[in-house]
Amino acid sequence: MKGSLLYEGKAKRVYHTTDNSDRLILAYKDDATAFNGKKKDEFTGKGRLNNLITSKVFEYLHQQNITTHFIEALNDKEQLVNQTTIIPLEVVVRNKAAGSITRRLGIQEKTSFIPPIIELFYKKDELDDPLINDIHAYYLTDITEQELTFIKQQALAINEHLKNLFRSAGLELIDFKLEFGRLPDGTIVLSDEISPDTCRLWDIETGKKMDKDVFREDIGSLIDTYEMILQRLEENVCAK
Ligand code: UDP
């Protein structure tokens, strides 16, 4: 059963569970934020869509033997997860140039990265999540060199799985952000969410942006777009 509120973030509320102290409930909110919270809005139904999309993606990753914090979707807006202590790093994997890397390094949008580029950002709102290197990560977090190597390997393996998953839904995976957490025994597992809020997805046929960029750039309906992603995942991928 849902217990007391542990934490409220920009996209989710985190609750204790009354029956098992190692498990948490994540409740997805309808709020949308971009540019580290500088642009905000609310979209009825967004919480449901991101909860259901993330649940499908994590179930798929489990089938591919990737361990995550995810246990199950409980209802439209909530999912049960194993409690982890989040490592304050955003691990971004880029297959093609879009977003901040185009501005930061003057790389033209759509440029392919083979092999994919991995970037680390320090999760710290007050600092606007700055780009950091590995040595900063050892200083700023408790991860070891070996663990960072593991995180990067996982990120690249997850990239391959997600590329396949989204390709079968007619979508090209441009880039995405991952967060990892530690279980009580210290093991590092994939945590947080994987949704159109945290991935860039372009329609393979039309090249149309089908992710949070519709909100960031005011180029379409966020709800219609996310609904389409969920439908395509349901129709093409997870029909078992
Ligand atoms: N991203 C995210 N949360 C963040 C920052 C980025 O989920 O706080 C995702 C973003 O949706 C994109 C990828 O990480 O899929 C790379 O984002 P980028 O660095 O280009 O930053 P942005 O353009 O979002 O400012």
Boltz pocket constraint, residues with backbone or C-beta under 6 A from the ligand:
constraints:
  - pocket:
      binder: B
      contacts: [[A, 35], [A, 90], [A, 92], [A, 93], [A, 98], [A, 99], [A, 100], [A, 101], [A, 129], [A, 175], [A, 176], [A, 177], [A, 196], [A, 197], [A, 198], [A, 199], [A, 200], [A, 212]]
      max_distance: 6.0
